[in-house]
Amino acid sequence: MSVPKRIQRYTDRYALVDGVPFTLPIQANNTPAFMAGFFCDYEKASQLMPGNEIHAFKFINGKAVFMVTVVNYLDTNIGKYIEYSLAIACTRGKKPAPAMLPALFMKAYETGEFILDLPVSSEISVKGGKGIWGMPKHKASLDFKVTDNMVSAQYEKDGQFAFRVEIEKPGNAFLPINFGAINYSHFRNMLMQSYIYFKSKAGIRLGKSAKGSLYIGDHPKTSFMRNLGIQSKPFFTLFMPSAHGILDDHFQCWYMTYENKPDKVTPEGFESVINLGLSEDWLPPPSFTDYEKYKI
């Protein structure tokens, strides 16, 4: 998936949506980020897919894929913030796709990830990301740390430990990558599909060479993820020391449909963002240290 030419055509123009001003394109520079993929139970992952149009991606071993992506946005159109994505790899279509094919034919199967949780550092990121693109953003205490041999990120909310991820830092990050990704989310009881593009040099580790750990806390935003049967070690990790990212202005959305008339409360709607401001302030950084007992 390459950056659309129309994005290049409107470079240096301006937009103002819901009171959030943008200089186009919406982009990030000098941005460290890392990803880790963990196998999890396919049936349990499938139960978290809303409606009937998206389906958990099935790996060749019959497992689903739990994805953690943490991005430390240092230079963006709306200031600095950390974004902490917890998601399940998925496809979109009338029925679940065959195992592995969506990894080879991503466009045909609209392969992406369904976001389960997406905490961020700043209020303006919540207002724009949720109000415009329907991403399930909310403000939380986050960090992003890089040492000589580890990259880690911790997530706390309302004074409670929620999640921590660690990966072994690759010795080198020299592989050029240029890729686009599809994110799915559930907002206003609609299925939202948005697109982001990254260009960077990365360090990638696969199989047994990929090393990392997950810690899932008791906060309601994340505690249910312990029931997904997530394996303790990642099967791939990726670290980008300094990426360039572009968020597409284009997105799509569809009604969620049901065999019977739904009677449950729908996910959050515009009422959750309408009164938010444009603050770039962060909460205090995470401070919980007794996370070892929550290790997967």
ABEGO torsion letter per residue (X at the ends): XBBBAAAAAABGBBBBBGGBBBBOBBBBBGBBBBBBBBBBBAAAAAAABBEAABBBBBBAAGBBBBBBBBBBBABBAAEBBBBBBBBBBBBBEABBBBBGAAAABAAAAGBBBBBABBBBABAAAAAAAAAAAGBBBBBBBBBBBBBAABBBBBBBBGGBBABBBBBBBBABBABBBBBBBBBBBBBGGBBBBBBBBBBBBBBBBBEAABBBBBBBBABAAAAAAAAAGBBABBABBBBBABBBBBBBABBBBBBBBBABBBABBBBBBAAAAAABBABABBBBBBABAAAAAABX
